[in-house]
Amino acid sequence: MNLSCITIIGPDRPGIVASVTEVLALTSCSIEDSEMAILHGHFAMMLVVSSPKDIYAQDLELSLTELSSELGLTIVARPLDDSVLAPASSSEITGGPADSQLGKEWYINAYGQDRVGIVHAVSTCLAEHSVNILNLRTQLSSGSTQAVYAMVIHAQVPAAVDESELQDALSIVAGKLNIQISASPVEDSTL
């Protein structure tokens, strides 16, 4: 088995996912992990796929070339090092004995007037507390008088981190940026 990461970017239109996954199915690839979003009218997707031993990343990129030209997409496939371990699943992180070792998953929400540096300030604070960001989404929307920036982070907070210290540090960042930040552990029932 070979592991590859495929990134796809281009103008959004219906049928991109169906077209890409058809090519992958025809090449006997299994999608192991994926993330997709529409960003300012542009489609963006990243997939981790496993393929038979005789199909490599460059073969996948070549098989997607016609689709790339047809739909106006930029498609890049790169091999992944299969010796790198995948992160623990959500159930392993939030339940049972693993919870005491790996910590908890949290949601961190930031909301306020748009300004440069919000993502940097919040992510730096999290990094200083050894918090791993699992997923980050941002959105800019125009309010009645000013642009409003919203960010949602799904993160893994190590068990060794003092939760009240993390909350205090995030409050300091919120105060400096004049935004609201809320952070709390993910409840088992929400996963």
Secondary structure, 3 states (H helix, E strand, C coil): CEEEEEEEEEECCCCHHHHHHHHHHHCCCEEEEEEEEEECCEEEEEEEEEECCCCCHHHHHHHCHHHHHHHCCEEEEEECCCCCCCCCCHHHHHCHHHHHHHCEEEEEEEEEECCCCHHHHHHHHHHHCCCEEEEEEEEEEECCCCEEEEEEEEEEECCCCCHHHHHHHHHHHHHHHCCEEEEEECCHHHC
